[in-house]
Amino acid sequence: MSYKSFLQRNFGMFFFVTLGLIAGFLYYKYVGCVSGTCAITANPIMSVLYGGILGGLFHSIITEIFIPMSKRKHLDK
């Protein structure tokens, strides 16, 4: 397996994880935790990692929902 084919097959996952990382940072910056006692939003690293994990999970859910539907449409023709 070449590096290029690996990137082509996993582009969606990288894209959603990157969006999650950005969203986690923005959540920390603009919403955050005023008192500093919140486990996730008080620390920027934890907030960014949590956002990345949620981005990856969101990609898995979207893939699981939409890929089987597109395969069923091709089988009906």
PDB file of N, CA, C, O and CB in Angstrom:
ATOM      1  N   MET A   1       0.851  -1.165   0.000  1.00  0.00           N
ATOM      2  CA  MET A   1       0.000   0.000   0.000  1.00  0.00           C
ATOM      3  C   MET A   1       0.901   1.233   0.000  1.00  0.00           C
ATOM      4  O   MET A   1       1.822   1.353   0.809  1.00  0.00           O
ATOM      5  CB  MET A   1      -0.971  -0.005   1.223  1.00  0.00           C
ATOM      6  N   SER A   2       0.618   2.125  -0.908  1.00  0.00           N
ATOM      7  CA  SER A   2       1.426   3.327  -1.003  1.00  0.00           C
ATOM      8  C   SER A   2       0.861   4.423  -0.102  1.00  0.00           C
ATOM      9  O   SER A   2      -0.278   4.354   0.360  1.00  0.00           O
ATOM     10  CB  SER A   2       1.499   3.811  -2.457  1.00  0.00           C
ATOM     11  N   TYR A   3       1.672   5.405   0.125  1.00  0.00           N
ATOM     12  CA  TYR A   3       1.295   6.544   0.968  1.00  0.00           C
ATOM     13  C   TYR A   3       0.137   7.317   0.350  1.00  0.00           C
ATOM     14  O   TYR A   3      -0.759   7.774   1.060  1.00  0.00           O
ATOM     15  CB  TYR A   3       2.496   7.478   1.181  1.00  0.00           C
ATOM     16  N   LYS A   4       0.156   7.461  -0.971  1.00  0.00           N
ATOM     17  CA  LYS A   4      -0.893   8.204  -1.666  1.00  0.00           C
ATOM     18  C   LYS A   4      -2.240   7.495  -1.556  1.00  0.00           C
ATOM     19  O   LYS A   4      -3.258   8.148  -1.324  1.00  0.00           O
ATOM     20  CB  LYS A   4      -0.521   8.396  -3.136  1.00  0.00           C
ATOM     21  N   SER A   5      -2.266   6.195  -1.714  1.00  0.00           N
ATOM     22  CA  SER A   5      -3.535   5.472  -1.610  1.00  0.00           C
ATOM     23  C   SER A   5      -4.048   5.482  -0.170  1.00  0.00           C
ATOM     24  O   SER A   5      -5.258   5.514   0.055  1.00  0.00           O
ATOM     25  CB  SER A   5      -3.371   4.022  -2.106  1.00  0.00           C
ATOM     26  N   PHE A   6      -3.142   5.455   0.799  1.00  0.00           N
ATOM     27  CA  PHE A   6      -3.545   5.541   2.201  1.00  0.00           C
ATOM     28  C   PHE A   6      -4.231   6.872   2.478  1.00  0.00           C
ATOM     29  O   PHE A   6      -5.261   6.911   3.151  1.00  0.00           O
ATOM     30  CB  PHE A   6      -2.331   5.366   3.126  1.00  0.00           C
ATOM     31  N   LEU A   7      -3.671   7.959   1.966  1.00  0.00           N
ATOM     32  CA  LEU A   7      -4.259   9.277   2.162  1.00  0.00           C
ATOM     33  C   LEU A   7      -5.597   9.408   1.440  1.00  0.00           C
ATOM     34  O   LEU A   7      -6.521  10.031   1.962  1.00  0.00           O
ATOM     35  CB  LEU A   7      -3.300  10.356   1.682  1.00  0.00           C
ATOM     36  N   GLN A   8      -5.708   8.834   0.258  1.00  0.00           N
ATOM     37  CA  GLN A   8      -6.955   8.911  -0.493  1.00  0.00           C
ATOM     38  C   GLN A   8      -8.077   8.164   0.219  1.00  0.00           C
ATOM     39  O   GLN A   8      -9.212   8.639   0.251  1.00  0.00           O
ATOM     40  CB  GLN A   8      -6.763   8.350  -1.898  1.00  0.00           C
ATOM     41  N   ARG A   9      -7.772   7.001   0.789  1.00  0.00           N
ATOM     42  CA  ARG A   9      -8.799   6.216   1.460  1.00  0.00           C
ATOM     43  C   ARG A   9      -9.212   6.813   2.801  1.00  0.00           C
ATOM     44  O   ARG A   9     -10.350   6.628   3.232  1.00  0.00           O
ATOM     45  CB  ARG A   9      -8.313   4.805   1.661  1.00  0.00           C
ATOM     46  N   ASN A  10      -8.310   7.522   3.464  1.00  0.00           N
ATOM     47  CA  ASN A  10      -8.591   8.038   4.795  1.00  0.00           C
ATOM     48  C   ASN A  10      -8.747   9.550   4.846  1.00  0.00           C
ATOM     49  O   ASN A  10      -8.681  10.139   5.925  1.00  0.00           O
ATOM     50  CB  ASN A  10      -7.508   7.627   5.725  1.00  0.00           C
ATOM     51  N   PHE A  11      -8.952  10.183   3.704  1.00  0.00           N
ATOM     52  CA  PHE A  11      -9.069  11.632   3.668  1.00  0.00           C
ATOM     53  C   PHE A  11     -10.249  12.123   4.510  1.00  0.00           C
ATOM     54  O   PHE A  11     -10.127  13.117   5.225  1.00  0.00           O
ATOM     55  CB  PHE A  11      -9.219  12.108   2.230  1.00  0.00           C
ATOM     56  N   GLY A  12     -11.374  11.442   4.430  1.00  0.00           N
ATOM     57  CA  GLY A  12     -12.555  11.842   5.183  1.00  0.00           C
ATOM     58  C   GLY A  12     -12.307  11.831   6.681  1.00  0.00           C
ATOM     59  O   GLY A  12     -12.716  12.750   7.391  1.00  0.00           O
ATOM     60  N   MET A  13     -11.639  10.791   7.163  1.00  0.00           N
ATOM     61  CA  MET A  13     -11.336  10.702   8.588  1.00  0.00           C
ATOM     62  C   MET A  13     -10.409  11.844   9.015  1.00  0.00           C
ATOM     63  O   MET A  13     -10.643  12.484  10.040  1.00  0.00           O
ATOM     64  CB  MET A  13     -10.694   9.338   8.917  1.00  0.00           C
ATOM     65  N   PHE A  14      -9.361  12.097   8.232  1.00  0.00           N
ATOM     66  CA  PHE A  14      -8.451  13.195   8.557  1.00  0.00           C
ATOM     67  C   PHE A  14      -9.176  14.533   8.556  1.00  0.00           C
ATOM     68  O   PHE A  14      -8.915  15.386   9.405  1.00  0.00           O
ATOM     69  CB  PHE A  14      -7.289  13.233   7.569  1.00  0.00           C
ATOM     70  N   PHE A  15     -10.078  14.715   7.613  1.00  0.00           N
ATOM     71  CA  PHE A  15     -10.831  15.963   7.502  1.00  0.00           C
ATOM     72  C   PHE A  15     -11.711  16.182   8.729  1.00  0.00           C
ATOM     73  O   PHE A  15     -11.704  17.266   9.312  1.00  0.00           O
ATOM     74  CB  PHE A  15     -11.690  15.959   6.232  1.00  0.00           C
ATOM     75  N   PHE A  16     -12.469  15.159   9.123  1.00  0.00           N
ATOM     76  CA  PHE A  16     -13.367  15.302  10.260  1.00  0.00           C
ATOM     77  C   PHE A  16     -12.618  15.431  11.579  1.00  0.00           C
ATOM     78  O   PHE A  16     -13.049  16.174  12.461  1.00  0.00           O
ATOM     79  CB  PHE A  16     -14.307  14.126  10.323  1.00  0.00           C
ATOM     80  N   VAL A  17     -11.508  14.722  11.728  1.00  0.00           N
ATOM     81  CA  VAL A  17     -10.710  14.866  12.949  1.00  0.00           C
ATOM     82  C   VAL A  17     -10.134  16.276  13.029  1.00  0.00           C
ATOM     83  O   VAL A  17     -10.116  16.876  14.104  1.00  0.00           O
ATOM     84  CB  VAL A  17      -9.573  13.813  12.992  1.00  0.00           C
ATOM     85  N   THR A  18      -9.665  16.810  11.905  1.00  0.00           N
ATOM     86  CA  THR A  18      -9.143  18.179  11.887  1.00  0.00           C
ATOM     87  C   THR A  18     -10.236  19.182  12.228  1.00  0.00           C
ATOM     88  O   THR A  18      -9.995  20.119  12.989  1.00  0.00           O
ATOM     89  CB  THR A  18      -8.537  18.506  10.516  1.00  0.00           C
ATOM     90  N   LEU A  19     -11.431  19.000  11.678  1.00  0.00           N
ATOM     91  CA  LEU A  19     -12.551  19.874  12.042  1.00  0.00           C
ATOM     92  C   LEU A  19     -12.864  19.776  13.533  1.00  0.00           C
ATOM     93  O   LEU A  19     -13.170  20.780  14.175  1.00  0.00           O
ATOM     94  CB  LEU A  19     -13.798  19.517  11.220  1.00  0.00           C
ATOM     95  N   GLY A  20     -12.786  18.574  14.073  1.00  0.00           N
ATOM     96  CA  GLY A  20     -13.027  18.389  15.504  1.00  0.00           C
ATOM     97  C   GLY A  20     -11.970  19.063  16.357  1.00  0.00           C
ATOM     98  O   GLY A  20     -12.286  19.641  17.397  1.00  0.00           O
ATOM     99  N   LEU A  21     -10.716  18.995  15.927  1.00  0.00           N
ATOM    100  CA  LEU A  21      -9.641  19.662  16.662  1.00  0.00           C
ATOM    101  C   LEU A  21      -9.856  21.170  16.686  1.00  0.00           C
ATOM    102  O   LEU A  21      -9.692  21.815  17.722  1.00  0.00           O
ATOM    103  CB  LEU A  21      -8.278  19.332  16.038  1.00  0.00           C
ATOM    104  N   ILE A  22     -10.220  21.717  15.548  1.00  0.00           N
ATOM    105  CA  ILE A  22     -10.474  23.160  15.461  1.00  0.00           C
ATOM    106  C   ILE A  22     -11.684  23.536  16.314  1.00  0.00           C
ATOM    107  O   ILE A  22     -11.655  24.537  17.031  1.00  0.00           O
ATOM    108  CB  ILE A  22     -10.700  23.588  13.988  1.00  0.00           C
ATOM    109  N   ALA A  23     -12.747  22.734  16.234  1.00  0.00           N
ATOM    110  CA  ALA A  23     -13.947  23.020  17.024  1.00  0.00           C
ATOM    111  C   ALA A  23     -13.662  22.917  18.518  1.00  0.00           C
ATOM    112  O   ALA A  23     -14.189  23.703  19.305  1.00  0.00           O
ATOM    113  CB  ALA A  23     -15.078  22.062  16.640  1.00  0.00           C
ATOM    114  N   GLY A  24     -12.832  21.950  18.914  1.00  0.00           N
ATOM    115  CA  GLY A  24     -12.464  21.828  20.326  1.00  0.00           C
ATOM    116  C   GLY A  24     -11.701  23.039  20.823  1.00  0.00           C
ATOM    117  O   GLY A  24     -11.932  23.504  21.939  1.00  0.00           O
ATOM    118  N   PHE A  25     -10.798  23.552  20.012  1.00  0.00           N
ATOM    119  CA  PHE A  25     -10.061  24.750  20.406  1.00  0.00           C
ATOM    120  C   PHE A  25     -10.981  25.963  20.484  1.00  0.00           C
ATOM    121  O   PHE A  25     -10.892  26.758  21.420  1.00  0.00           O
ATOM    122  CB  PHE A  25      -8.921  25.020  19.424  1.00  0.00           C
ATOM    123  N   LEU A  26     -11.861  26.100  19.502  1.00  0.00           N
ATOM    124  CA  LEU A  26     -12.783  27.234  19.518  1.00  0.00           C
ATOM    125  C   LEU A  26     -13.741  27.154  20.706  1.00  0.00           C
ATOM    126  O   LEU A  26     -14.102  28.178  21.287  1.00  0.00           O
ATOM    127  CB  LEU A  26     -13.574  27.293  18.208  1.00  0.00           C
ATOM    128  N   TYR A  27     -14.146  25.956  21.060  1.00  0.00           N
ATOM    129  CA  TYR A  27     -14.997  25.793  22.229  1.00  0.00           C
ATOM    130  C   TYR A  27     -14.252  26.207  23.491  1.00  0.00           C
ATOM    131  O   TYR A  27     -14.816  26.882  24.352  1.00  0.00           O
ATOM    132  CB  TYR A  27     -15.481  24.343  22.344  1.00  0.00           C
ATOM    133  N   TYR A  28     -12.993  25.808  23.606  1.00  0.00           N
ATOM    134  CA  TYR A  28     -12.182  26.209  24.758  1.00  0.00           C
ATOM    135  C   TYR A  28     -12.020  27.722  24.809  1.00  0.00           C
ATOM    136  O   TYR A  28     -12.138  28.328  25.874  1.00  0.00           O
ATOM    137  CB  TYR A  28     -10.804  25.535  24.709  1.00  0.00           C
ATOM    138  N   LYS A  29     -11.753  28.325  23.670  1.00  0.00           N
ATOM    139  CA  LYS A  29     -11.464  29.755  23.631  1.00  0.00           C
ATOM    140  C   LYS A  29     -12.692  30.611  23.911  1.00  0.00           C
ATOM    141  O   LYS A  29     -12.601  31.582  24.662  1.00  0.00           O
ATOM    142  CB  LYS A  29     -10.888  30.124  22.290  1.00  0.00           C
ATOM    143  N   TYR A  30     -13.841  30.271  23.325  1.00  0.00           N
ATOM    144  CA  TYR A  30     -15.004  31.136  23.420  1.00  0.00           C
ATOM    145  C   TYR A  30     -16.029  30.707  24.469  1.00  0.00           C
ATOM    146  O   TYR A  30     -16.753  31.559  24.983  1.00  0.00           O
ATOM    147  CB  TYR A  30     -15.663  31.206  22.098  1.00  0.00           C
ATOM    148  N   VAL A  31     -16.117  29.437  24.800  1.00  0.00           N
ATOM    149  CA  VAL A  31     -17.061  28.982  25.808  1.00  0.00           C
ATOM    150  C   VAL A  31     -16.312  28.690  27.100  1.00  0.00           C
ATOM    151  O   VAL A  31     -16.556  29.313  28.134  1.00  0.00           O
ATOM    152  CB  VAL A  31     -17.831  27.730  25.321  1.00  0.00           C
ATOM    153  N   GLY A  32     -15.388  27.723  27.021  1.00  0.00           N
ATOM    154  CA  GLY A  32     -14.490  27.432  28.126  1.00  0.00           C
ATOM    155  C   GLY A  32     -15.157  27.174  29.457  1.00  0.00           C
ATOM    156  O   GLY A  32     -16.317  26.771  29.532  1.00  0.00           O
ATOM    157  N   CYS A  33     -14.393  27.418  30.501  1.00  0.00           N
ATOM    158  CA  CYS A  33     -14.852  27.201  31.866  1.00  0.00           C
ATOM    159  C   CYS A  33     -14.323  28.351  32.711  1.00  0.00           C
ATOM    160  O   CYS A  33     -13.110  28.515  32.847  1.00  0.00           O
ATOM    161  CB  CYS A  33     -14.379  25.809  32.425  1.00  0.00           C
ATOM    162  N   VAL A  34     -15.209  29.135  33.272  1.00  0.00           N
ATOM    163  CA  VAL A  34     -14.810  30.322  34.026  1.00  0.00           C
ATOM    164  C   VAL A  34     -14.124  29.950  35.328  1.00  0.00           C
ATOM    165  O   VAL A  34     -13.117  30.560  35.688  1.00  0.00           O
ATOM    166  CB  VAL A  34     -16.019  31.198  34.312  1.00  0.00           C
ATOM    167  N   SER A  35     -14.646  28.966  36.039  1.00  0.00           N
ATOM    168  CA  SER A  35     -14.103  28.633  37.360  1.00  0.00           C
ATOM    169  C   SER A  35     -12.812  27.827  37.291  1.00  0.00           C
ATOM    170  O   SER A  35     -12.044  27.824  38.253  1.00  0.00           O
ATOM    171  CB  SER A  35     -15.126  27.865  38.151  1.00  0.00           C
ATOM    172  N   GLY A  36     -12.554  27.141  36.177  1.00  0.00           N
ATOM    173  CA  GLY A  36     -11.344  26.333  36.043  1.00  0.00           C
ATOM    174  C   GLY A  36     -11.474  24.936  36.602  1.00  0.00           C
ATOM    175  O   GLY A  36     -10.483  24.207  36.649  1.00  0.00           O
ATOM    176  N   THR A  37     -12.660  24.535  37.030  1.00  0.00           N
ATOM    177  CA  THR A  37     -12.856  23.211  37.608  1.00  0.00           C
ATOM    178  C   THR A  37     -13.413  22.199  36.614  1.00  0.00           C
ATOM    179  O   THR A  37     -13.555  21.023  36.949  1.00  0.00           O
ATOM    180  CB  THR A  37     -13.775  23.307  38.787  1.00  0.00           C
ATOM    181  N   CYS A  38     -13.726  22.628  35.417  1.00  0.00           N
ATOM    182  CA  CYS A  38     -14.260  21.712  34.409  1.00  0.00           C
ATOM    183  C   CYS A  38     -13.121  20.831  33.885  1.00  0.00           C
ATOM    184  O   CYS A  38     -12.038  21.318  33.562  1.00  0.00           O
ATOM    185  CB  CYS A  38     -14.942  22.501  33.238  1.00  0.00           C
ATOM    186  N   ALA A  39     -13.388  19.546  33.809  1.00  0.00           N
ATOM    187  CA  ALA A  39     -12.325  18.602  33.448  1.00  0.00           C
ATOM    188  C   ALA A  39     -11.870  18.741  32.005  1.00  0.00           C
ATOM    189  O   ALA A  39     -10.680  18.611  31.720  1.00  0.00           O
ATOM    190  CB  ALA A  39     -12.790  17.192  33.688  1.00  0.00           C
ATOM    191  N   ILE A  40     -12.786  18.998  31.101  1.00  0.00           N
ATOM    192  CA  ILE A  40     -12.431  19.034  29.680  1.00  0.00           C
ATOM    193  C   ILE A  40     -12.133  20.446  29.213  1.00  0.00           C
ATOM    194  O   ILE A  40     -11.117  20.673  28.557  1.00  0.00           O
ATOM    195  CB  ILE A  40     -13.550  18.440  28.840  1.00  0.00           C
ATOM    196  N   THR A  41     -12.986  21.390  29.531  1.00  0.00           N
ATOM    197  CA  THR A  41     -12.865  22.719  28.945  1.00  0.00           C
ATOM    198  C   THR A  41     -11.920  23.643  29.692  1.00  0.00           C
ATOM    199  O   THR A  41     -11.653  24.743  29.209  1.00  0.00           O
ATOM    200  CB  THR A  41     -14.201  23.349  28.873  1.00  0.00           C
ATOM    201  N   ALA A  42     -11.401  23.249  30.851  1.00  0.00           N
ATOM    202  CA  ALA A  42     -10.457  24.101  31.566  1.00  0.00           C
ATOM    203  C   ALA A  42      -9.056  24.013  30.978  1.00  0.00           C
ATOM    204  O   ALA A  42      -8.250  24.925  31.160  1.00  0.00           O
ATOM    205  CB  ALA A  42     -10.424  23.725  33.034  1.00  0.00           C
ATOM    206  N   ASN A  43      -8.762  22.932  30.280  1.00  0.00           N
ATOM    207  CA  ASN A  43      -7.436  22.696  29.717  1.00  0.00           C
ATOM    208  C   ASN A  43      -7.549  22.692  28.192  1.00  0.00           C
ATOM    209  O   ASN A  43      -8.346  21.930  27.645  1.00  0.00           O
ATOM    210  CB  ASN A  43      -6.830  21.349  30.241  1.00  0.00           C
ATOM    211  N   PRO A  44      -6.767  23.528  27.489  1.00  0.00           N
ATOM    212  CA  PRO A  44      -6.904  23.563  26.024  1.00  0.00           C
ATOM    213  C   PRO A  44      -6.516  22.255  25.344  1.00  0.00           C
ATOM    214  O   PRO A  44      -7.101  21.899  24.321  1.00  0.00           O
ATOM    215  CB  PRO A  44      -6.061  24.675  25.462  1.00  0.00           C
ATOM    216  N   ILE A  45      -5.549  21.540  25.890  1.00  0.00           N
ATOM    217  CA  ILE A  45      -5.121  20.277  25.267  1.00  0.00           C
ATOM    218  C   ILE A  45      -6.240  19.243  25.358  1.00  0.00           C
ATOM    219  O   ILE A  45      -6.528  18.550  24.382  1.00  0.00           O
ATOM    220  CB  ILE A  45      -3.832  19.735  25.945  1.00  0.00           C
ATOM    221  N   MET A  46      -6.868  19.140  26.524  1.00  0.00           N
ATOM    222  CA  MET A  46      -7.965  18.186  26.676  1.00  0.00           C
ATOM    223  C   MET A  46      -9.146  18.557  25.786  1.00  0.00           C
ATOM    224  O   MET A  46      -9.793  17.683  25.210  1.00  0.00           O
ATOM    225  CB  MET A  46      -8.411  18.118  28.137  1.00  0.00           C
ATOM    226  N   SER A  47      -9.419  19.830  25.675  1.00  0.00           N
ATOM    227  CA  SER A  47     -10.537  20.281  24.846  1.00  0.00           C
ATOM    228  C   SER A  47     -10.292  19.963  23.371  1.00  0.00           C
ATOM    229  O   SER A  47     -11.203  19.523  22.669  1.00  0.00           O
ATOM    230  CB  SER A  47     -10.762  21.789  25.029  1.00  0.00           C
ATOM    231  N   VAL A  48      -9.070  20.184  22.906  1.00  0.00           N
ATOM    232  CA  VAL A  48      -8.726  19.903  21.510  1.00  0.00           C
ATOM    233  C   VAL A  48      -8.755  18.400  21.243  1.00  0.00           C
ATOM    234  O   VAL A  48      -9.270  17.969  20.212  1.00  0.00           O
ATOM    235  CB  VAL A  48      -7.336  20.480  21.166  1.00  0.00           C
ATOM    236  N   LEU A  49      -8.213  17.601  22.152  1.00  0.00           N
ATOM    237  CA  LEU A  49      -8.230  16.147  21.969  1.00  0.00           C
ATOM    238  C   LEU A  49      -9.661  15.601  21.980  1.00  0.00           C
ATOM    239  O   LEU A  49     -10.001  14.727  21.184  1.00  0.00           O
ATOM    240  CB  LEU A  49      -7.399  15.462  23.066  1.00  0.00           C
ATOM    241  N   TYR A  50     -10.478  16.110  22.866  1.00  0.00           N
ATOM    242  CA  TYR A  50     -11.873  15.691  22.931  1.00  0.00           C
ATOM    243  C   TYR A  50     -12.599  16.042  21.630  1.00  0.00           C
ATOM    244  O   TYR A  50     -13.394  15.249  21.126  1.00  0.00           O
ATOM    245  CB  TYR A  50     -12.577  16.348  24.133  1.00  0.00           C
ATOM    246  N   GLY A  51     -12.328  17.220  21.097  1.00  0.00           N
ATOM    247  CA  GLY A  51     -12.930  17.618  19.821  1.00  0.00           C
ATOM    248  C   GLY A  51     -12.481  16.721  18.685  1.00  0.00           C
ATOM    249  O   GLY A  51     -13.286  16.371  17.823  1.00  0.00           O
ATOM    250  N   GLY A  52     -11.204  16.338  18.667  1.00  0.00           N
ATOM    251  CA  GLY A  52     -10.701  15.437  17.631  1.00  0.00           C
ATOM    252  C   GLY A  52     -11.345  14.062  17.703  1.00  0.00           C
ATOM    253  O   GLY A  52     -11.673  13.464  16.678  1.00  0.00           O
ATOM    254  N   ILE A  53     -11.523  13.571  18.915  1.00  0.00           N
ATOM    255  CA  ILE A  53     -12.173  12.263  19.094  1.00  0.00           C
ATOM    256  C   ILE A  53     -13.624  12.330  18.626  1.00  0.00           C
ATOM    257  O   ILE A  53     -14.111  11.422  17.953  1.00  0.00           O
ATOM    258  CB  ILE A  53     -12.108  11.814  20.579  1.00  0.00           C
ATOM    259  N   LEU A  54     -14.301  13.403  18.985  1.00  0.00           N
ATOM    260  CA  LEU A  54     -15.692  13.549  18.534  1.00  0.00           C
ATOM    261  C   LEU A  54     -15.778  13.693  17.016  1.00  0.00           C
ATOM    262  O   LEU A  54     -16.726  13.198  16.407  1.00  0.00           O
ATOM    263  CB  LEU A  54     -16.346  14.762  19.207  1.00  0.00           C
ATOM    264  N   GLY A  55     -14.808  14.358  16.399  1.00  0.00           N
ATOM    265  CA  GLY A  55     -14.780  14.454  14.944  1.00  0.00           C
ATOM    266  C   GLY A  55     -14.623  13.098  14.289  1.00  0.00           C
ATOM    267  O   GLY A  55     -15.283  12.805  13.292  1.00  0.00           O
ATOM    268  N   GLY A  56     -13.746  12.266  14.846  1.00  0.00           N
ATOM    269  CA  GLY A  56     -13.568  10.914  14.316  1.00  0.00           C
ATOM    270  C   GLY A  56     -14.811  10.061  14.488  1.00  0.00           C
ATOM    271  O   GLY A  56     -15.174   9.303  13.589  1.00  0.00           O
ATOM    272  N   LEU A  57     -15.470  10.179  15.643  1.00  0.00           N
ATOM    273  CA  LEU A  57     -16.701   9.428  15.867  1.00  0.00           C
ATOM    274  C   LEU A  57     -17.810   9.897  14.936  1.00  0.00           C
ATOM    275  O   LEU A  57     -18.584   9.087  14.426  1.00  0.00           O
ATOM    276  CB  LEU A  57     -17.147   9.561  17.320  1.00  0.00           C
ATOM    277  N   PHE A  58     -17.885  11.192  14.717  1.00  0.00           N
ATOM    278  CA  PHE A  58     -18.885  11.729  13.800  1.00  0.00           C
ATOM    279  C   PHE A  58     -18.655  11.198  12.382  1.00  0.00           C
ATOM    280  O   PHE A  58     -19.612  10.863  11.684  1.00  0.00           O
ATOM    281  CB  PHE A  58     -18.851  13.270  13.809  1.00  0.00           C
ATOM    282  N   HIS A  59     -17.396  11.121  11.954  1.00  0.00           N
ATOM    283  CA  HIS A  59     -17.087  10.554  10.634  1.00  0.00           C
ATOM    284  C   HIS A  59     -17.530   9.104  10.552  1.00  0.00           C
ATOM    285  O   HIS A  59     -18.077   8.682   9.534  1.00  0.00           O
ATOM    286  CB  HIS A  59     -15.584  10.661  10.336  1.00  0.00           C
ATOM    287  N   SER A  60     -17.302   8.337  11.607  1.00  0.00           N
ATOM    288  CA  SER A  60     -17.713   6.933  11.603  1.00  0.00           C
ATOM    289  C   SER A  60     -19.221   6.791  11.489  1.00  0.00           C
ATOM    290  O   SER A  60     -19.715   5.916  10.778  1.00  0.00           O
ATOM    291  CB  SER A  60     -17.223   6.236  12.861  1.00  0.00           C
ATOM    292  N   ILE A  61     -19.951   7.648  12.187  1.00  0.00           N
ATOM    293  CA  ILE A  61     -21.408   7.589  12.130  1.00  0.00           C
ATOM    294  C   ILE A  61     -21.909   7.958  10.735  1.00  0.00           C
ATOM    295  O   ILE A  61     -22.773   7.281  10.178  1.00  0.00           O
ATOM    296  CB  ILE A  61     -22.025   8.522  13.182  1.00  0.00           C
ATOM    297  N   ILE A  62     -21.362   9.029  10.181  1.00  0.00           N
ATOM    298  CA  ILE A  62     -21.780   9.476   8.847  1.00  0.00           C
ATOM    299  C   ILE A  62     -21.461   8.402   7.808  1.00  0.00           C
ATOM    300  O   ILE A  62     -22.281   8.127   6.931  1.00  0.00           O
ATOM    301  CB  ILE A  62     -21.084  10.812   8.473  1.00  0.00           C
ATOM    302  N   THR A  63     -20.299   7.807   7.899  1.00  0.00           N
ATOM    303  CA  THR A  63     -19.909   6.760   6.951  1.00  0.00           C
ATOM    304  C   THR A  63     -20.838   5.559   7.068  1.00  0.00           C
ATOM    305  O   THR A  63     -21.264   4.992   6.061  1.00  0.00           O
ATOM    306  CB  THR A  63     -18.451   6.328   7.190  1.00  0.00           C
ATOM    307  N   GLU A  64     -21.149   5.176   8.305  1.00  0.00           N
ATOM    308  CA  GLU A  64     -22.009   4.019   8.527  1.00  0.00           C
ATOM    309  C   GLU A  64     -23.420   4.259   8.009  1.00  0.00           C
ATOM    310  O   GLU A  64     -24.081   3.322   7.561  1.00  0.00           O
ATOM    311  CB  GLU A  64     -22.054   3.673  10.004  1.00  0.00           C
ATOM    312  N   ILE A  65     -23.884   5.485   8.064  1.00  0.00           N
ATOM    313  CA  ILE A  65     -25.241   5.787   7.604  1.00  0.00           C
ATOM    314  C   ILE A  65     -25.302   5.876   6.083  1.00  0.00           C
ATOM    315  O   ILE A  65     -26.205   5.309   5.469  1.00  0.00           O
ATOM    316  CB  ILE A  65     -25.735   7.097   8.224  1.00  0.00           C
ATOM    317  N   PHE A  66     -24.355   6.578   5.470  1.00  0.00           N
ATOM    318  CA  PHE A  66     -24.494   6.905   4.051  1.00  0.00           C
ATOM    319  C   PHE A  66     -23.851   5.908   3.093  1.00  0.00           C
ATOM    320  O   PHE A  66     -24.316   5.802   1.958  1.00  0.00           O
ATOM    321  CB  PHE A  66     -23.914   8.239   3.804  1.00  0.00           C
ATOM    322  N   ILE A  67     -22.844   5.195   3.466  1.00  0.00           N
ATOM    323  CA  ILE A  67     -22.221   4.240   2.535  1.00  0.00           C
ATOM    324  C   ILE A  67     -23.159   3.080   2.205  1.00  0.00           C
ATOM    325  O   ILE A  67     -23.299   2.748   1.028  1.00  0.00           O
ATOM    326  CB  ILE A  67     -20.914   3.695   3.129  1.00  0.00           C
ATOM    327  N   PRO A  68     -23.804   2.452   3.181  1.00  0.00           N
ATOM    328  CA  PRO A  68     -24.723   1.374   2.795  1.00  0.00           C
ATOM    329  C   PRO A  68     -25.883   1.840   1.922  1.00  0.00           C
ATOM    330  O   PRO A  68     -26.336   1.090   1.057  1.00  0.00           O
ATOM    331  CB  PRO A  68     -25.273   0.716   4.027  1.00  0.00           C
ATOM    332  N   MET A  69     -26.373   3.061   2.128  1.00  0.00           N
ATOM    333  CA  MET A  69     -27.459   3.574   1.293  1.00  0.00           C
ATOM    334  C   MET A  69     -27.030   3.705  -0.155  1.00  0.00           C
ATOM    335  O   MET A  69     -27.793   3.350  -1.054  1.00  0.00           O
ATOM    336  CB  MET A  69     -27.938   4.920   1.814  1.00  0.00           C
ATOM    337  N   SER A  70     -25.839   4.201  -0.402  1.00  0.00           N
ATOM    338  CA  SER A  70     -25.382   4.364  -1.778  1.00  0.00           C
ATOM    339  C   SER A  70     -25.154   3.005  -2.439  1.00  0.00           C
ATOM    340  O   SER A  70     -25.378   2.864  -3.641  1.00  0.00           O
ATOM    341  CB  SER A  70     -24.093   5.198  -1.818  1.00  0.00           C
ATOM    342  N   LYS A  71     -24.717   2.014  -1.681  1.00  0.00           N
ATOM    343  CA  LYS A  71     -24.547   0.683  -2.261  1.00  0.00           C
ATOM    344  C   LYS A  71     -25.890   0.065  -2.610  1.00  0.00           C
ATOM    345  O   LYS A  71     -26.002  -0.630  -3.620  1.00  0.00           O
ATOM    346  CB  LYS A  71     -23.784  -0.227  -1.299  1.00  0.00           C
ATOM    347  N   ARG A  72     -26.910   0.303  -1.798  1.00  0.00           N
ATOM    348  CA  ARG A  72     -28.229  -0.241  -2.095  1.00  0.00           C
ATOM    349  C   ARG A  72     -28.826   0.377  -3.346  1.00  0.00           C
ATOM    350  O   ARG A  72     -29.520  -0.310  -4.096  1.00  0.00           O
ATOM    351  CB  ARG A  72     -29.159  -0.025  -0.923  1.00  0.00           C
ATOM    352  N   LYS A  73     -28.575   1.655  -3.590  1.00  0.00           N
ATOM    353  CA  LYS A  73     -29.084   2.309  -4.786  1.00  0.00           C
ATOM    354  C   LYS A  73     -28.480   1.707  -6.046  1.00  0.00           C
ATOM    355  O   LYS A  73     -29.168   1.551  -7.055  1.00  0.00           O
ATOM    356  CB  LYS A  73     -28.800   3.801  -4.733  1.00  0.00           C
ATOM    357  N   HIS A  74     -27.197   1.370  -5.990  1.00  0.00           N
ATOM    358  CA  HIS A  74     -26.544   0.760  -7.160  1.00  0.00           C
ATOM    359  C   HIS A  74     -27.033  -0.655  -7.398  1.00  0.00           C
ATOM    360  O   HIS A  74     -27.064  -1.112  -8.540  1.00  0.00           O
ATOM    361  CB  HIS A  74     -25.027   0.756  -6.984  1.00  0.00           C
ATOM    362  N   LEU A  75     -27.416  -1.357  -6.345  1.00  0.00           N
ATOM    363  CA  LEU A  75     -27.900  -2.724  -6.527  1.00  0.00           C
ATOM    364  C   LEU A  75     -29.310  -2.768  -7.104  1.00  0.00           C
ATOM    365  O   LEU A  75     -29.674  -3.735  -7.773  1.00  0.00           O
ATOM    366  CB  LEU A  75     -27.867  -3.464  -5.207  1.00  0.00           C
ATOM    367  N   ASP A  76     -30.105  -1.737  -6.854  1.00  0.00           N
ATOM    368  CA  ASP A  76     -31.484  -1.714  -7.352  1.00  0.00           C
ATOM    369  C   ASP A  76     -31.563  -1.475  -8.853  1.00  0.00           C
ATOM    370  O   ASP A  76     -32.563  -1.846  -9.466  1.00  0.00           O
ATOM    371  CB  ASP A  76     -32.274  -0.649  -6.633  1.00  0.00           C
ATOM    372  N   LYS A  77     -30.568  -0.881  -9.460  1.00  0.00           N
ATOM    373  CA  LYS A  77     -30.624  -0.536 -10.881  1.00  0.00           C
ATOM    374  C   LYS A  77     -30.503  -1.726 -11.773  1.00  0.00           C
ATOM    375  O   LYS A  77     -30.533  -1.587 -12.996  1.00  0.00           O
ATOM    376  CB  LYS A  77     -29.556   0.431 -11.221  1.00  0.00           C
TER     377      LYS A  77
END
